[in-house]
């Protein structure tokens, strides 16, 4: 019989991948709970901007290294949990996987640009407009009906973006607006990833994300080559540590935690816990980085997060939940 209390993280995940029913419940009882795993995952995602601020390479180069390190980490995860990559299914979904991987890679670039031009809190809140974009796009692409609640959420979230821009605040400057524009651009690209995922039927979960990381890595290599080039020599010790944390922890390890926990949690509970990410980002921005968030911008952020959450809870039992990070 297994000595359950001695199970390490990787063994626990391996067992969960291969057990069902009461056996899985026993394992979960003696190991880290899925709820705690998701809380940890979202809290880690919320610290992304803090680490990115200390990495002095270009956004494109950073996105490339993030993808490379995440691919390595997920390969280790697959080996540890004895998971096989479904290559047969990949062949049929390859065009969509490549396209979504490209969107993911450039989504990171725009998000990292947003961190450079505005505060971490404003960049993150702008980025969280992505689910609103998905809500509006679904009726066009999938013939889904826009309910009254969906329209209200769209209108109030849009108002939140207007308030975040700091209407009437001349001191915010053009850089601040550029940052919001980059954040909204990243939101559009992440919404594209979510919408493309709806068309990918044969590859799902962490395997799909792994292949998207690979696609992003392949596309970003030539992009970095013709833009910034490799500038790793400019990194100091802090920069190297932050780069490794962003790639291995924020992306590789965190996706393992995220997908492992998501299998065991109801959709609505996962939707609620996912908002730890932006709340953590705002807290770090204000308390650690000392960045200013005006009352009007705070109200705008509350409108975006509040009405987006309301809309997700409204449809939580009918659709597969997609989390917005990474994510960042």
Number of C-alpha atoms within 10 A of each C-alpha: 3 7 7 14 10 11 15 11 12 16 13 19 22 18 17 19 15 12 12 10 7 9 12 16 13 11 20 18 11 14 16 14 15 20 17 13 19 24 21 18 26 28 22 21 27 30 21 28 26 18 17 21 15 16 21 18 20 18 22 24 23 24 27 27 19 26 30 20 22 27 23 15 21 23 16 15 18 17 12 14 18 14 14 9 16 13 11 10 13 18 11 14 17 17 12 17 28 19 17 27 27 22 24 28 27 22 29 28 23 25 30 27 22 31 25 20 20 24 22 31 28 31 31 32 28 29 31 31 28 24 26 24 19 19 22 16 17 15 12 11 10 11 9 12 12 14 10 9 13 21 15 13 24 22 15 19 26 17 16 26 23 14 20 28 21 20 11 8 9 8 8 13 11 12 13 22 17 17 26 28 22 26 32 26 22 33 30 22 24 32 27 20 23 21 20 16 19 12 12 19 10 13 21 13 14 17 18 21 21 24 20 26 29 23 22 27 24 18 18 23 18 11 15 18 12 9 11 13 15 14 11 14 8 11 16 13 8 12 19 17 14 21 24 16 19 31 24 23 22 27 27 26 19 26 26 20 20 23 18 20 21 18 14 16 15 12 20 17 13 24 20 13 17 25 21 19 26 27 20 18 24 26 17 20 23 15 10 10 15 11 17 13 18 13 12 16 22 18 16 26 28 17 22 27 21 16 21 25 19 16 21 23 17 13 14 18 12 10 9 10 18 17 20 22 22 21 23 23
